[in-house]
Amino acid sequence: MAKPLPLLLLFLLFLTITTTTTSSSSSSSSEKLKRMKKKKITHFTVYWHDIMSGPNPSGAMVAQAPTTKTSTTGFGLVRIIDNPLTKGPTMSSDLVGRAQGFYASTSMEYVGLMMAMNFAFTSGKYNGSTVTILGRNEVFTEVREMPVIGGSGLFRWAQGYAQARTSMLNMTTGDAVVKYDVHVMHY
């Protein structure tokens, strides 16, 4: 039969080595976290072009309720988008990316959309990065604010907000240009 004291000593030695190894790797992980870049705040402005008319619309209606066509708010409409994002308010301005996602008309009382989209950058200093916006957009309000809920690339761990202001709306065609001021906190 083994003596309890040597086994206890062996167990304590093993525990000490394990604890020392774990705490040294924890401290190296902590050191890595401390050296991680500080949070940054980035502000950028883009123009979002929702093109419904012409030969190349930037979105498509994918669903509607039976009452959507008679609703004054378009309630029940769902539209998938791949909208151009430009530096300025005209399509001749530099293309910086695409707004890809969808919006749905979710209010029976006013034109209110639920927006879910990624701003996917294809040029400039944010090329290859994305910002994800998910929120409520009451279209005829002067300034609408929606949360930034994530991102990738340069905007990894992103959080923040986007403010939307309609720059142009053609009530006949439905085409719109919206200025997005985006404020993002990220590493």
C-alpha positions in Angstrom: 0.0 0.0 0.0 1.3 3.4 -0.9 2.1 5.9 1.8 -0.3 8.9 1.8 2.4 11.5 2.4 4.5 10.9 -0.7 1.3 10.8 -2.8 0.1 14.0 -1.3 3.5 15.6 -1.9 3.5 14.3 -5.5 0.0 15.7 -6.0 0.9 19.1 -4.6 4.0 19.3 -6.8 1.8 18.5 -9.9 -0.7 21.1 -8.8 2.0 23.7 -8.3 3.5 23.0 -11.8 0.1 23.1 -13.4 -0.9 26.3 -11.6 2.5 28.0 -12.5 2.2 26.9 -16.2 -1.4 28.1 -16.4 -0.7 31.4 -14.7 2.3 32.1 -16.9 0.3 31.4 -20.1 -2.6 33.5 -18.7 -0.2 36.3 -18.0 1.2 36.0 -21.5 -2.4 36.1 -22.8 -3.0 39.1 -20.6 0.1 40.8 -22.0 -1.2 40.2 -25.5 -4.5 41.7 -24.6 -2.7 44.7 -23.1 -0.7 45.2 -26.2 -3.9 44.9 -28.4 -4.5 48.1 -30.2 -6.5 50.7 -28.4 -10.1 51.3 -29.5 -10.4 53.8 -32.3 -13.3 55.9 -33.4 -13.8 56.3 -37.1 -16.2 58.6 -38.8 -17.0 58.4 -42.5 -19.7 59.6 -44.9 -21.1 57.7 -47.8 -24.0 58.2 -50.2 -26.4 55.2 -50.5 -28.1 55.0 -53.9 -31.4 53.0 -53.9 -32.1 52.6 -57.6 -35.6 51.3 -58.4 -36.0 52.5 -62.0 -34.3 52.0 -65.3 -32.7 49.0 -66.8 -30.4 48.1 -63.9 -32.2 48.6 -60.5 -30.0 48.0 -57.5 -32.6 45.9 -55.7 -35.5 43.6 -56.1 -38.8 43.2 -54.3 -38.8 39.6 -52.9 -42.0 39.6 -50.9 -45.1 41.6 -50.2 -48.3 41.1 -48.2 -51.7 40.8 -49.9 -52.4 44.3 -48.7 -49.1 45.9 -49.6 -50.3 47.6 -52.8 -53.3 49.2 -51.0 -51.3 50.2 -47.9 -50.3 53.9 -47.7 -47.0 52.8 -46.0 -46.1 49.8 -48.2 -46.5 47.6 -45.2 -45.3 44.0 -45.8 -42.9 44.8 -48.6 -39.4 43.2 -48.5 -36.7 44.4 -50.8 -33.2 42.9 -51.3 -30.5 45.5 -52.1 -27.1 45.7 -53.6 -26.9 49.5 -53.6 -23.9 51.5 -54.7 -22.1 53.5 -52.0 -20.3 56.6 -53.3 -18.2 59.4 -51.9 -20.6 62.1 -53.1 -24.3 62.4 -53.8 -24.1 61.7 -57.6 -23.5 58.3 -59.3 -20.6 59.9 -61.1 -18.8 60.3 -57.7 -16.2 57.7 -56.7 -17.7 54.2 -55.9 -16.4 53.1 -52.5 -18.5 50.0 -52.0 -21.9 48.4 -51.9 -24.8 48.3 -49.4 -25.9 44.7 -49.4 -28.8 43.4 -47.4 -32.5 44.0 -47.2 -35.2 46.3 -45.9 -38.8 45.6 -45.0 -41.7 47.9 -44.5 -42.8 47.2 -41.0 -45.1 50.0 -40.0 -48.8 50.4 -40.7 -48.9 54.0 -39.6 -45.9 55.6 -41.3 -43.2 54.6 -43.8 -40.9 52.8 -41.4 -38.3 50.3 -42.5 -36.4 47.6 -40.7 -32.9 47.8 -42.3 -30.3 45.0 -42.3 -27.3 45.6 -44.4 -23.6 45.4 -44.7 -21.6 48.3 -46.1 -19.0 46.3 -48.0 -16.0 48.5 -49.0 -14.4 47.8 -52.4 -11.9 50.6 -52.7 -10.0 53.2 -50.6 -8.6 52.8 -47.2 -11.5 50.5 -46.0 -11.2 48.2 -49.0 -12.1 44.6 -48.0 -13.8 45.7 -44.7 -17.5 45.8 -43.8 -19.8 47.6 -41.3 -23.1 46.0 -40.4 -26.1 48.2 -39.7 -29.4 46.8 -38.3 -32.2 49.1 -37.2 -35.3 51.1 -37.7 -35.5 53.7 -40.4 -38.5 56.1 -40.3 -38.0 57.3 -43.9 -39.7 60.7 -43.8 -37.9 61.8 -40.5 -35.1 64.3 -41.3 -32.4 62.4 -39.4 -32.7 58.7 -38.7 -30.3 56.8 -36.4 -29.5 53.1 -36.7 -27.0 51.0 -34.7 -23.8 49.6 -36.1 -23.7 46.1 -34.7 -20.5 44.7 -36.1 -17.9 44.7 -38.8 -15.0 42.9 -40.3 -11.4 43.7 -41.5 -10.5 47.2 -40.2 -13.8 47.4 -38.5 -13.5 44.1 -36.5 -15.4 44.3 -33.2 -17.3 47.4 -34.5 -20.0 49.1 -32.6 -21.5 52.5 -33.2 -24.3 54.3 -35.0 -25.2 55.6 -38.5 -27.2 58.7 -39.1 -29.2 58.7 -42.4 -30.4 61.9 -44.1 -32.3 61.8 -47.4 -30.4 63.7 -50.0 -32.7 63.0 -53.0 -36.0 61.2 -53.3 -37.9 60.9 -56.6 -41.5 60.1 -55.6 -42.4 58.9 -59.1 -39.6 56.4 -59.6 -38.9 55.6 -56.0 -35.2 56.3 -56.6 -33.4 57.7 -53.5 -30.0 58.9 -52.4 -29.3 58.9 -48.7 -26.3 60.4 -46.9 -25.0 58.1 -44.2 -22.8 59.6 -41.5 -21.3 56.5 -39.7 -19.5 56.6 -36.4 -17.7 53.4 -35.5 -15.7 52.3 -32.5 -13.4 49.4 -33.3 -9.9 48.0 -32.7 
